[in-house]
Amino acid sequence: MQEFNKSISFDGRDIRLQTGLLAPQAGGSVLIESGETAVIVTATRSTGREGIDFLPLLVDYEERLYAAGRIPGGFLRREGRPPEKVTLTCRLIDRPLRPLFPQWLRDDIQIIATTLSMDEQVPPDVLAVTGASVAVLLAQIPFYGPMAAVRVGLVGDDFIINPTFKEIKEGDLDLVVAGSPDGVVMVEAGANQLPEQDIIEAIEFGYEAVQDLIQEQRDLLTELGLSIVTEEPPAVDETLTNFMAEKASVSIKKVLSQFDLDKNARDAALDEIKATEIDAVLEELPEEDPLKVAASEPMALGDAFKKLTKKLMRQQIIEDGVRVDGRKLDEVRPVSCRVGVLPRRVHGSGLFQRGLTQVLSLVTLGTPGDAQELDDLHPDEQKRYLHHYNFPPFSVGETRPMRSPGRREIGHGALAERAIVPVLPPQTEFPYVVRVVSEVLSSNGSTSMGSVCGSTLALMDAGVPLVKPVSGTAMGLIKEGDEVRVLTDIQGIEDFLGDMDFKVAGTDSGITALQMDMKIKGLSLDVIAQAINQAKDGRLHILEKMLATIDQPREDLSPYAPRLLTLKIDPDLIGLVIGPGGKNIKGITEQTGAKIDIEDDGTVTIYCNERDNALKAQRIIEGMTRKLNEGDVFVGSVTRIIPIGAFVEILPGKEGMIHISQLAERRVGKVEDEVAVGDEVVVKVREIDSRGRINLTRLGIHPDEAAAAHAAASR
């Protein structure tokens, strides 16, 4: 393809597209740039494999540290396992792309986005999402696009498109909106307890910008002499579908309307229908019968049964307004909550159950040294709140090998983490590093929002002073033609056979996190607004159940949690506290057993299992760094004697000298005649010389000054 460049300007920012220069053997490739951030995105299609009954779409996002002028650490000096942010960006690209490919497509499709250059202004993720759409269009793959994504920030009272890293960090909203010509296909957001109406307006604001990017992609194709590819779907033999509907519809409807059946019983009843009313009939047919031939195709029978079940379940919701468990459309399943379910050696625990979904969340409090170091391209260097999500096979009654966390586990953990971060106390007030692990013990829909609720319970049980408690719920959608039904608190079958999974988390004041995934080509803004507003009622209902269990954080931390104290010292005195070769700080540790971290800005964090020892270490450091003034009076201890005077420790780690002439009103022949090592003496600061040496005296001290010094020393 001939080299072609196109520049797009909107909201004061430029996006540049370059095609035809890089990756000539890829099906389609584009270099998409903004500022000094550049991402190459390729799309390649291969011939489909036999026996595949799904779209084998593979999306990869790669970050190279050379993009920021850095060399990787470690022995190998090359990139290894992808950081969490990379995995989350893979998901961000995949989620709006997947519903826009035809459902019948079975060819292998791979999208690869690689950040080649990155400044500290422009995040590469939304560029990669839009670039993926351009690459697919250039590869001439069937696609219901174009698709584009923008980020929306909130600075003051103004929404802005594609904010910088700094604007994201300082603002109250980080929202990504992706859309197609048919509507919004993906939303992901973190927010600082923003009201529902603000979120709805932000999505609308973002979708307007998305439409501009969609039109620019259409113009690009026209300028290149290309068009959006549409292919006719393969012919479908309706023989098996019609047979299935005739034989099993009545029985399936009966099962779907037995509202007292739980998930396992319902699945077993459907399996029984398939075995007795479908498999048994087909078994009796001759081998050459067209129906039996159609059913012999790999996965044809199971696929047809699933489609019929899906159709009837959706029909029941659309026509009757009743779900498979008998709930109304806006009704939440029964909720139960517990805290402190494990021994207090675990710093905090919360058990949250909604229907058959059960999540156990556990809190560990650590020191600043436990913060996660981030080795990726993004400006943040550390994380002090970590949320990890585990989804073992027994949670859905299955067996499979246990592996390291996959993209889904990482994504769900990140969503729950994002929901909680806005309500964490400031580091200055609560200097702990906090890790929450959510163990999914049973799953039947929305375990990520179950993790949010379980985390809130566990954090309050641990005594973490949250600004406000957070709850969450997942919304679903059934859309048939113009008929739309929004569902509150979807369960597994409604997620699996529905059209939307829209997770909403927040406090009673507003939203803290959103994530919307679609299975259709787009959703109108009015339906999104309905889902957000309906989610509020469900969220507050769940929050009420949580607060009935624990309504505020515990006053005391677990006795097994570390004790942390923080203080601020003059950065110029850091060297004094550390001492030559670390002598001073090691001495404090030996005396108190405390671990001490000192940051470059002078923030000192003291960690110790025993609070009294932590306070002792604090007093020592405060003494070492206290600014002295002439005339200050102290009670000190004589540490050593020399012929011309005695040294007295007036504060922990800080000594001054009493000259022999200042020991008494009379003339003193020998220092030892007045004081001995270990004696407690009252002294006044007489002078601090130009070299910082402290000269003391025992003369001219008023009795009231001495009494005050004794009182201070006793504290």
N, C-alpha and C positions, 0 to 999 in steps of 0.2 A: 504494500500500500504506500502511496506517496505521502511524504511528510506533510502534516497539516497541523496548524496551531489555531486555537480559539480561546479568547478571553471573555470571561463572564464577570460583570460587575453588578453587585447589589449590596445595599446597606453599607456602602463605603468600603467594601472589601472586594478583592479580585480573586477569582478562581481561574486558573489557566489549564487548558487541556492540550496535550500534545499527542498526536497519533502518527503511526507510520515510521517512527524512528527506532523504537526499542522493541525487542522481543518479536522479530518478524515471523517466527514459526509458531507462535501462539495463535489460537483461533482469533482472538481479539486482544489488543493491549492498549493501554492509555497511561500516560504520565500525567497525574493530576497534582497541581501545585497551588499553594496559597502562601503568601509571604515567602519564607525560606524553607517551608515544609514541602516535601515532594514524595509522592507515593506512586509506585508503578503497580498497576492492577492488570492481571491477565485472566482471560476466560478461555477454556479449551474443552471441546466436546469429543468424546470417543464413542465408538459403536457399543451399543448396549450388550450386556451379558445375558446368557440364558438363565431362566428361573428367577429373574429379579421382578418383584411385584411392588417396587417403590422407586422413587427418584433418587438415584445414587449421587447426590450432590455433596461435594467436598469443598469446604471453604477453609483456607489457611491464611493467616496473617503473620507476617514476619517482621521483627524489628532487629536491625543491625546497629550495634553501638557506634560504628563508624559514622552513622547519620548524625551523631552529636559530637563527633571528633574524639571518641573515647575508645580505649582498648579494653576488652573484657578482662576481668580478673580470673583468678584460678590458675591451675597448672597449665591447662591447655591453651589459655588465652584465646578462646573462641566461644561463641554463644553456645549454650547448652540447653537444658530444659527451659521452655518458654516461661517467662514470668506470668503472674496471674493476669496482669493487664492485657497481655497478648491474647490469652485465652478468651477474655471478655470481649475483646475487639473482634475475634473470630465469630463469636456468637452475635455480636452487633451487626456484622455484615450478613450473616446467614439468615437471621430471622426475617428481615424484610424481603430478601430475595426469594426464599423458598416458596411462599404462596403464589408467586407470580410466574412460576413455570407451570406449563400444562400438567394436569394430574396424570395424564396417560404417558408422559415422557419417561422413558426408561434408560436413556443413554447416560453414560458416565459424564458428569460435568464437574470441572474443577476450577475454582476461583482462587487465585493467589494474589495477595496484596503485600507489597514489601515497602517499608518506609526507607527511602534512600537518603533523605536529608530532613532534619527537623530543627526548627528554632524553638525558642521558649515562648513563642506567641501563639502559634497555630497548632491545635491538636490534630493528629493525623487521622483519627478514627472516622469522623464523618466524611472526610475526603475519600477514604477507602470505600465507604458504603456507596457514595455516588459514583466513584470510579468503577465499582463492580458492575453497576448498571450499564455504564458506557461500554465496558469491555464485553459484556454479554451481547449488547446490541451490535457491536462491531464484529463479533464472532458469528453473527447471524444465527443465533440459537433461538428457538421459539420462546417468546417471552411476552408477558402481558405488561410491558413497561411503556415508557421509561419509568425508572424509580430514582428517587433522590432523597438525601437526608441533610438536615441542618441541625445545629445545636442552638438552643435558645437560652440566654442568660437573663437575669434580672439584676440590674444595677440601679439602686435607688428605687424609683417607681417606673423605670423604663425597661421594656424588653429589648434585647439586642440579639442580632443573628451572629452566630459563630464567634462567641466571645473568646478572648485570650485566656491562657491558663490563669493569669492573675485575676481577670474579671470573674472567672468561674469560682475561684477560691474565695474572693471577697463578696460575691453576690449571694443571693438567697435561693437561686435556682440553677440547676444543671439539667436541661431537658434536651433529649434527642428525639426528633420527629422524622420519620421516614414515610413517604407517601408515593402513591401511583396515580395515574389519571382517575382511578375509581375511588380514591379516598386515602385515608391514613392506614398504613399497614403495620406500623410499629411505633411504639412510644416507650422511652425509658427515661426515668428522671430521679433525681435526688432533690429534695426541697427542704427549706427550713420552716416547716409547719405552715405552709402556704394554704390559704383557703381554697376550696374546690373551684370557685369561680375564677380565681387567678390562674390556676392550672389550665382550666378550659380555654381561657383567653390566650395563654401562652401556646397551647397546641394549635389553636387557630392561627395565631401569628406566625408560627413556624411553618404550618402547611401552606400559607400564602407564598413564602419564600421557596418551598419545595416545588410549587407549581411553576415558578420562574425557571428553576433548574431543569424541570421536566421539559419545558418548551425549548430551552437551550439545547438539550440533547436531541430533540426532534429536528431543530435547525441544523445541528451538526450532521445528522444522517442525511438530510437533504443536500447539504453542501458537499458531502462525500458521494452522493449518488446512490445511497443505500436506503432501505426501508425496514420497518419493523417486520420480522419474520413471523408468519402464522402458518402452521402446518395442519393439515386435516388429521384429526385423531384416527387411529386405526379402527376399522369396523369392529363392532362388538356383537357377538352372538348372544341374542337375548333368550335363547332356549332355556338355559339354566336359570337365568334371572326370573323368567316367567314361571318356571316349575317351582322355584323356591317360594315365590310369592303365593302361589296357589296352595302349596302344601303346608307352609309353616306360618303364614301371617296371623291366623287366628290364635295359634298357640303362643307365638311370640308376644302378641298383644296382651294375652292373658298374663304372661309372666311379668311384663313391664307394668301391669296395673296391680300386681300383688305388692302393695307398698310395705308390707311387713318383712319382705325378704331383704337380707343384707347382701352385700356385694358377693360374697362367696356362694351363698345360696342361689342368688340370681344367675351367676355364671354357670353354676352346676345345672340349673333348670334349663338354661339355653343350650348347654352341651347335650342334655338329654333329648331335647327337641331335635337337634341336628342328628343325633344318633338314631333315634327311633322313627322320625318322620321323614328324614331325608336320606341318610346313609342306608337305612334298611330297605327303602323303596328302590334306590339305585342298584343295590346289590342284586335284586331280583331281575333286573333288566338284562337282556342279551348284550353281549360285548359290542355288537355293531350298532346298537341303538344310539341315535344322535345325542340323546340326553346323557347317556353314560359316557360317550366319547367326549362331550364337552366337559363333563365333571372330572374326567381323567387328567385334564391339563393341570400342571403343577399349581397348587394354591387356588385353583378356580373355585372349588366348592366352598372353602373357608371364606374367600373374598366375597362371594355372592351372599353367603349367610350374614356376614358382617354388614354388607350394604343394606340388606333388608332390615336388620335390627336397627341400624342407624336411621333409616327412613321412618320406621314405625315409632322409634323413641322421639324423634324430632316432631313427627306428626302429633303425637300425644301432647307435647308441650305447646305447639302452635295452636291446636284446635281446642284442647281441654284446659290448658294453663296449669297442668299438673305434671310433676316430675316423677321419676321412677321410684323415689322413696316417699311419694305422697306430699312432698313439701310444696308450698306456694313458690312462685318465682322469686320472691324477695325474702324468703325465709332461710335462716341459718340453722344448720344442724345442731343437735344438743352439744353444749360446751361444758367441759369440766377442767378445773385447774388445781394444781397442788404445788407447794413449794417446800423446800427442805426435805426432799424425798430421799436424799442420800446423807450419810454421816457428814458432820461438819468439816472433816478433813478436806472435802470438796468445798471450795469457798462459797459456792452458791448453786442451787439447782432448782429447776422449774419443770413441771410436767404439764403439757398442754394437750388436750384432746378435743377434737371437733369431729363428731361422727366417728368414723373408723380411722381417721388420721390422728396419729399420736406421735408427739415429738418431745424428747427429753433434752433440755438444754442445760449445760453445765458451765460455770464460770470459774476462771482462774485469774487471780490478781498477781501481777508481776512488777518488777522494778523497771525503771527507764531503760536499763540495759537489755531488757527482754523485747524491746520494740523491734519490729521487723524491718530489716534493711531492704530497700527497694533498689534493685539493680536493673533499671530499665531506662527508657529514654525520657521519662516524664519528670517534671521538676521536683515532686515530692521525694524525699529521701528516706522517710520512715513512716511506719504506721503504728499507732499506739492502741488501736482497737482492731482486733482480729476476730472474724467470725468464720468458723469452719463447719461445713455441712456434710454429714455422712448418710448414705442411703444403702444400707445392707440389703441383700436379696431377700432375707426372711421378712422384710417389711411389706412385701407383696406376695408372700407365700411361695417364693421361688428358690431355686438353688442355682448358683453360678459362682465361678471363681471370684475371689476378692482381689481387686486391683487398686492401684493408686487412684486418687480422685480424677474423674473425667470432667469434660466441659460442663456437663449439667450440674455436677456437684459444686464446681467452682463458681458457676453462674448463680446458683441458688444461694450459696454462702455470701457472695458479693451483694446480692439484692438485700438479704437480711441485714448485712453490715451497713449498707447505705441507709436503710430505714432507721437504724438506731443512732448513727453518728450525730445527727442534729440535736439529739437530746442528751448527749454525754456532758458531764460537767467539764468546765475548763481545766486544762492541765495544771494551772496554777492552784486550783482548789482541790484537785484529785489527781495526783501525779502518777497514779498507777498505770501500767500497761494492762489492758484487759483482753482476755481471750475467752470467747464463747464457742463451745462446740455443741452443735445440735445433732443429736442422734435420732434419726427417723426410725421409730420402732414399729410403726404401722402406717401404711400409706393408702389413702383413697381420695386424693385430690388436695392440691394446694399445701404441700408440705413446706414450701418456702414461707408462706404466710404463717403457718404453724410454728416455724422456726422464729419468726419475728415475735410472736406472742410468747413462746417458751423462753426466748432470750430476755424479754422484759421481766417476766416472772423471776428468772434466775438472777438477773442483775439486781433487782430489788431485794431478793433473798440474800444476796452477797453484801448488801449495804452500799451499793454504788448509788450516789445521789443523782439519779436521773432528773433532768429538767421536768419531763412529763413521761408517763408510761405510753408505750406505742402498741397498737394492735394492727392486724391486717386481715384482709379477706380477698379471695379471688373471684372475679366476675366472669361469667360465661355469656355466650351468645348463640342463639339459634336463628338463622336467617333463611327464609324460604320465599324467594321472589321479593315482594314488598313487605311481607310479614316479618317482623323482628321481635324477638323476645330476649330480654336481658335477664340473666340468672345470677342470683347472689349465692356465694359460697358453693362453687361447683365441686362435684365429686368426680371420681375417675372417669366414669362412663360419659359424663357430660363434657369433660375435657377432651376425651378420646374421640367422641362422635360429634362434638360441637364445632363452632367456627371461631372461637376466641378464648384466650386465656389472659385476663386483664387483672393483674395483681395491684392492689392499692393498700398502702400502709400509712399510718399517721397517728396523731394524737387527737384529743378532743378539740384542739385548736386548728388543726390543718394537716396537710399531707406531707410526709417525709420521703416517700419513695413510690415510684410507679414502674410497672413493666407490662406492656401490652404486646401480645403476639397474635397474629391472625392466620387463619387457614383459607381465607377468601381474599379477593383481589383488592379490597379496600373497604373502608368504613366511613360513613359520613360523620361530620363533626357533631351533629345533634344526637346521634346514637352514643358517641363517645361521652358527651356531656351527661346523657342519661345514666350511663354506666358509672361514671365518677360520682354523681350525686346519689345514686342508689347504693353505691359501696359505702358511703358515709354512714348510713343507717346500720348496715351490717357490721361495720367496724366498731361503731359505738356500742352496739349490743354485745359484741365480744368483749370489748374493754370493760363494760360493766361487770361481766362475769369474772374477769381477771381481778378487778379491784375488790370484788367481794372476797377474794382469797387473800390478797395482800394489797393494801391501799397506799402504802408508801414504803420507801426503802428502809431496811432495818437500821437502827441507830448505830449498832456496833458491827464491825467486821467479824468474820470467822476468827476464832482464836488461832487458827492455823494460817491465816493470811499474813503476809509480811506487813510490818509497820513502816510507813514512809513519812518522812518529814522533809520539808523543803525550806530553804532560806536563800536569800540573795546576798552576795558579797560583791565588793568592788572587783571587777575583772582584773584590775592591776594587782590584786592580792591573791590571785589563784596560785601563783608560784610559791607564795609564802605558805599557803595551806598544804600544798603538795610537798614542799621541801626538797632539798637536794637529793636526787635519786629516789624521790618518793618517800623520804625518811619520815616526814611529819604525818602524812596521811596513813602510812603503815603503822605508825605509833598509835594513832587514834583507833585504827582497826584492832590492834592488839589489846588496847585498853577496854574497848567497848564491844568488840565482836561485830561492829556495824560495817556494812558495805557502803562506800561513798562514791557517788558519781558527781563530777563537776563539769558543767557545760561552759562553752566559750563565753557566754554572756554573763557568767557569774552565778548561774543557778546551781545550787548544791542540793542534791537529793541524798538523803540518808536512809538506808534500808537496814532493818534489824528485826528479828523475830520478837524481841522484847522491847516494849516501848520505853522503859526506864533507861536502857542502854542507848536507845536512839536519842533520847533527850540529853543524855550525858555527852554523846558525840556532838550534838547540836551546840551545847554550851561551850565545848572546847573550841569549835570552829568560830563561834561568835566571839569568844575571847581572843582568839588569834587575830581576828580581822577587825576588832573594835577599834575605832579611832579614839586615841587618848588625848586628853587635854591637861594642861598644867593645872594643878589644884585638885585633880581627881583623887579620891581616897579609896584604898582597897585594904582588905585583909588578905595577906599573902603568906606563903610558906618559904622559909629560907632553904635554898637548894644547894648552895656551895659558898665557901668562904675563901677569900684571898687576903693577903696582908693589908690591902688598902680599903677593904669593904666586904659587903655580903650581897650575894645575888638572891633576889626574891621573885618567885613566880606569883605575879599579881592576877593573872588570868590564865586559863589553860593554854599552855604553849607560849606564853608571853612573860618575859623576865625583865626586870630592871635592877639597877645596882644602887645600894645605899653606901655612899662613901663613909669612911670611918668617922669623918667629922660630923656626919649627919645622924649618927646612931643615938647620941644623947646630948643633953644640954651641957654636960661637963666634958672635959677632955677624956677621950678613951685611949688607953694604952694599947690594948689588943682587941681585935674584933671579937675573939672568942670570949672576952670578958662580958660582952653584952648579948650575943646571940649564938645559937648553935644550929647546925643543919637540922631541919625538921621543925624548928620553932615557928609558931604562928605569930605574925607581927602586923601591926597596923601602920601603913605607909601612905605618903602623899607623893604624887608626881610633882617633882620640883622643876624638871626641865626635860625637854626632848631635843637633843642636839641635831645638828644639820645632817648627821649620818643616821638618824632615827634611833639613836641609843636613848634609853629611858633612865634618867637619874631620879632617885627616890630620896625621901627624907622621912625621919620619924619625928621631926620637930614641927611645932606650930599647928598641931592637929587638934581641932576643937572636939570636945567629948561628943557633941551631937553628930559630928562627921564620923567619928569612930563607931558610934552606935548604928548609924545608917549603913556603914560598910559591913558591920557584922550581920546586920539583917539581910543585906544583899547576898552575902556569902552563904548564909544558911538556906537560901532558896535553891 
